[in-house]
Amino acid sequence: MAHQATERITHDAAVMGGRPCIRGMRVTVGAIVGLLATGKTEDEVLAAYPYIEREDIHAALAFAAWRSEEVDLPLKAS
């Protein structure tokens, strides 16, 4: 994943249940990607969340793309 995305996407159990968020704020990657998926433009997302930056949107997309390529494997019982 791009370095910029790793700096802008955070995980904290105390914030939004540990879901990936934008710079520790209560704005999840899922919220940003979801808005874009429904046809909202970057400018509309920025208007809805004036405290995030365009680079945060790009980081959210990069994170979502990276995460979609991961493969979850079941743990073997021991």
Helices and strands as residue ranges (DSSP letters): H 3-8, E 9-10, G 16-18, E 21-22, H 29-37, H 42-48, H 54-69
